[in-house]
Amino acid sequence: MVSAIRIGRIINPTDLKCVLADCSDNATLQNLMSTVDANTIKKLDGLIVADIESIVKHQHVFLGKTSPAYILRAGSEVLRSSNPKASVKNVVVKALQMDFSAIISTFTIGYEDERIDSDNMRLITMLSEACHDYELPFIVEAMPFGERVSSENYGESVGLAARMADEVGASIVAVPPLKRLEDLKNVKDSVKTYMLLIDPSSKLLVERISQSPSDVLSNALSIGLNGVILSSSLTIEGAVKLLSEVLSTVHRRS
C-alpha cells in the first residue's frame, strides 16, 4: 500500500504517465537548475539525483505538494563494501529518511566477463529485496551494453534484460528505444509492470535511431509505455524548449 502511494508520486495517477529527469550527473543537474526556470522544473514528475546533498542544495525545487518526486540513484559501489547487504539496506533506509520516492539503478548485461553480468544481477536483486522490505519503489534501467551485444541481437538483449528486471521485482522498468517499433512492443508486452523509455539521446545506446527524439517518444507512448527518462537531452542547446515539448507530449497538455 505504501509502495503504491510512492509510485503515485512518480507515475501520475490521472494518466499513468511520467517525465523524469536524470540529474545524477552533477553537471546535468547544474545545467538544468541554471537554464530552466523553477516553475518548469516543478512540472516534472521526478528528478533522479546521485546523493542526498543534491536535494538539500536545491530544496526550493523539491518543496511543495506539486514539486517533482526525488529518486536516488544507487550503483555498484555498494557491492565493494565488506558487507554489501548491509550497505544496500543503509542506502534504502537513508533514502526513506530523506523522503525519496524511489531508488533507481542501471542493469547491464552482455559482457564477455560473466562475473560482470553476475555482479549486475546481484546488485539489482539485493536492491529489489531491500526496497520491497521497506516498501520503496525500485526502478531498473535495462541497458544491454557488453561486448556480446550487437545491433543484430540488441532487441532480444533489451527484452531479456527487461524481463530479468521484472522478475526480480522492479516497480518500473526503463528500456532504450529500438529501431523497430514492433520489437519495442514485444518487450513492452513481456513485462508486467510500468515501462519507461530511456532518453533516445543517451550515450549508452547501442542502437542509434534515425527518427527525431519526439517521434521516438510519441511512438513509444502509442504502444503503451508510461513515459520517459531524460538525460543527455538536458545538456544540449534548446533543452528548455525540449523539456516543455516532452511534458506536453507525455501528459498531452495543450
Secondary structure as UniProt FT lines:
FT   HELIX           2..10
FT   TURN            13..16
FT   STRAND          17..22
FT   HELIX           26..35
FT   HELIX           38..41
FT   TURN            42..43
FT   STRAND          46..49
FT   HELIX           52..57
FT   HELIX           59..62
FT   TURN            65..66
FT   STRAND          69..73
FT   HELIX           76..80
FT   HELIX           84..97
FT   TURN            98..99
FT   STRAND          102..107
FT   HELIX           114..133
FT   TURN            134..135
FT   STRAND          138..142
FT   TURN            147..148
FT   TURN            151..153
FT   HELIX           154..167
FT   TURN            168..169
FT   STRAND          172..175
FT   HELIX           181..190
FT   STRAND          194..198
FT   TURN            200..201
FT   TURN            203..204
FT   HELIX           213..222
FT   TURN            223..224
FT   STRAND          227..230
FT   HELIX           232..235
FT   TURN            237..238
FT   HELIX           239..251
//
